[in-house]
Amino acid sequence: MLGIPVPPGLLDAWAGWLAPARQPFFLTAEEAERLGVGTVPRAEVSFPPAGRDTDTFALWFVRPEANRIAWLTEEDWLALPPASRRALLRAQVRHGRGAVPPVRDFADLLPHLTGTRFVWWPSLIAPAVLARAVAQGQLNCRRAEVPDAVWTAATSVLPRARELAGTFPHASGPNCFGTVMGAAGVPGGEREWVQREPFEAFLAERTRRGGHDDHLGTILVWRDHSGQVQHTAITLGGGWALHKPSQSWMTPRVVRPTRDLIRWCRAPGWRLHRSRLRG
């Protein structure tokens, strides 16, 4: 998957995370009444910020006016009239819930799908389908192309970089900050949902300003217009760098050419800063 071996047990877990037996559909009160589906107030439901549902369904972007949640199983879904299913799908796209992919993206693997959008259910998951769903929008890891000499030299500065490179996280939560800290030897950093404050403390304690993209141990830090850190990566030397694109369980810790990684990470309003690990 993306050039990374994945243990069978993790693949099985992914299937359940991508297509849970019961999933949330976000609606306004008026939409819920019109569709005749049972709902609960959104305010009564807690989705952990670094939880699997939050990452799977991209719940950070759901509009506040969608203040009701219908919890549906695949059986509930199939029992709805086709017109109601279509209306529910349109509502999820309109309200900003993720995991409502276009049918055309999977038409060759799931030819029985109809309409323009669908949601994931357990009956739809097969190895090839899962592989495409996880890999969409991501870059392959090129860890195998990094020369041994680069890894050997990196050990003194980034003692765990080689171990972490080309791996998927155990769950949702591990993010870019923890990946950089873990590679630099901070115990357990790669398994945590590291917040901005401890990452800024790490930068203040372990780095100094400056650094070069082709050198070992340059920390690339993207900040927004207010100066708040948004993303980070670490250079391995020899023109290679390591990062984790997000906190999601779908995103691995990937190695890419540094220039390629920098281009991929560009975002409106972000500015790239550099610092280097202290010797």
Residue pairs with C-beta under 8 A, 6 or more apart in sequence:
1 131
1 134
1 135
1 168
1 252
2 134
2 135
2 138
2 139
2 140
2 141
2 252
2 254
3 140
3 141
3 142
3 143
3 144
3 166
4 141
4 143
4 166
4 167
4 168
4 252
4 254
6 168
10 168
10 170
11 127
11 130
14 130
14 134
14 249
14 250
15 122
15 125
15 130
16 122
17 52
17 56
17 172
17 249
18 56
18 99
18 120
18 125
18 130
18 133
18 134
19 120
19 121
19 122
19 124
19 125
20 53
20 56
21 73
21 74
21 122
22 71
22 72
22 73
23 53
23 57
23 71
23 72
23 99
23 119
23 120
24 45
24 53
24 57
24 69
24 70
24 71
24 97
25 37
25 69
25 70
25 71
25 72
25 88
25 91
25 92
25 97
26 42
26 62
26 63
26 66
26 68
26 69
26 91
26 92
26 95
26 97
27 35
27 37
27 39
27 66
27 68
27 69
27 70
27 88
27 91
27 95
28 65
28 66
28 67
28 68
29 39
29 67
29 68
31 68
31 87
31 91
32 39
32 68
32 70
34 87
35 84
35 87
35 88
36 84
37 70
37 72
37 80
37 84
37 88
38 70
39 68
39 69
39 70
40 68
40 69
40 71
41 67
41 68
41 69
42 66
42 67
42 68
42 69
43 67
45 69
47 53
47 54
47 59
48 54
49 193
50 172
50 173
50 175
50 193
50 247
51 172
52 171
52 172
52 249
53 59
54 60
54 172
55 172
55 246
55 247
55 248
55 249
55 250
56 98
56 99
56 248
56 249
57 97
57 98
57 99
58 96
58 97
58 98
58 99
59 97
59 98
61 96
61 97
61 98
62 95
62 96
62 97
63 94
63 95
63 96
65 95
66 91
66 95
66 96
66 97
70 88
74 121
74 122
74 123
77 85
77 119
77 121
80 88
86 115
89 100
89 115
89 117
89 118
89 119
90 117
92 100
92 119
93 100
93 117
99 119
99 120
100 117
100 118
100 119
101 117
101 118
101 120
101 133
101 136
102 116
102 117
103 110
103 113
103 114
103 115
103 116
103 117
103 118
104 116
105 132
105 136
106 113
106 118
106 129
106 132
106 133
107 113
109 126
109 128
109 129
109 132
110 118
110 124
110 129
118 124
120 133
134 250
138 245
138 250
138 251
138 252
138 254
139 254
139 256
139 260
139 264
140 254
141 165
141 166
141 252
141 253
141 254
141 255
141 256
142 240
142 254
142 255
142 256
142 257
143 165
143 166
143 254
143 255
144 166
146 165
146 236
146 238
146 240
146 255
147 238
149 238
150 236
150 237
150 238
150 240
151 161
151 162
151 236
153 216
153 237
154 161
154 162
154 216
154 236
154 237
155 161
155 162
157 184
157 216
157 217
157 277
157 279
158 183
158 184
158 185
158 216
158 217
158 234
158 236
158 277
159 184
159 185
160 182
160 183
160 184
160 185
160 190
161 183
161 234
161 236
161 242
164 179
164 182
164 183
164 190
164 242
164 253
165 236
165 242
165 253
165 254
165 255
166 252
166 253
166 254
166 255
167 252
167 253
168 249
168 252
168 253
169 190
169 191
169 244
169 249
169 251
169 252
169 253
170 191
171 249
172 247
172 248
172 249
173 191
173 192
173 193
173 247
174 190
174 191
174 192
174 193
174 244
174 247
175 193
175 194
175 244
175 246
175 247
176 231
176 232
176 233
176 243
176 244
176 245
176 246
177 189
177 194
177 195
177 196
177 198
177 199
177 202
177 229
177 232
178 189
178 190
178 191
178 192
178 193
178 194
178 244
179 189
179 190
179 234
179 242
179 243
179 244
179 253
180 189
180 199
180 219
180 232
180 233
180 234
180 242
180 243
181 189
181 190
181 194
181 199
181 202
182 188
182 189
182 190
182 191
183 190
183 234
183 242
184 202
184 206
184 234
184 277
186 202
190 253
193 247
196 228
196 229
199 229
199 232
200 229
203 219
203 221
203 275
206 277
206 278
207 219
207 275
207 276
207 277
207 278
208 275
208 276
208 278
209 274
209 275
209 276
210 274
210 275
210 276
211 217
211 218
211 219
211 235
211 274
211 275
211 276
212 218
212 274
213 220
213 235
213 239
213 241
213 258
213 259
213 262
213 274
214 235
214 237
214 238
214 239
214 258
215 235
215 237
215 276
216 235
216 236
216 237
217 234
217 235
217 237
217 276
217 277
218 234
218 235
218 274
218 275
218 276
219 232
219 233
219 234
219 235
219 274
219 275
219 276
219 277
220 232
220 233
220 234
220 235
220 241
220 243
220 258
220 261
220 262
220 265
220 272
220 273
220 274
221 229
221 231
221 232
221 272
221 273
221 274
221 275
222 229
222 230
222 231
222 232
222 265
222 267
222 270
222 271
222 272
222 273
223 229
223 230
223 270
223 271
223 273
224 230
224 269
224 270
224 271
225 269
225 271
230 267
230 270
231 243
231 265
231 270
232 243
233 241
233 242
233 243
233 261
233 265
234 241
234 242
234 243
235 241
235 242
235 258
236 242
236 255
239 257
239 258
239 259
240 255
240 256
240 257
240 258
241 255
241 256
241 257
241 258
241 261
241 262
242 253
242 254
242 255
243 253
243 254
243 256
243 261
243 265
244 251
244 252
244 253
244 254
245 251
245 254
256 264
262 272
265 272
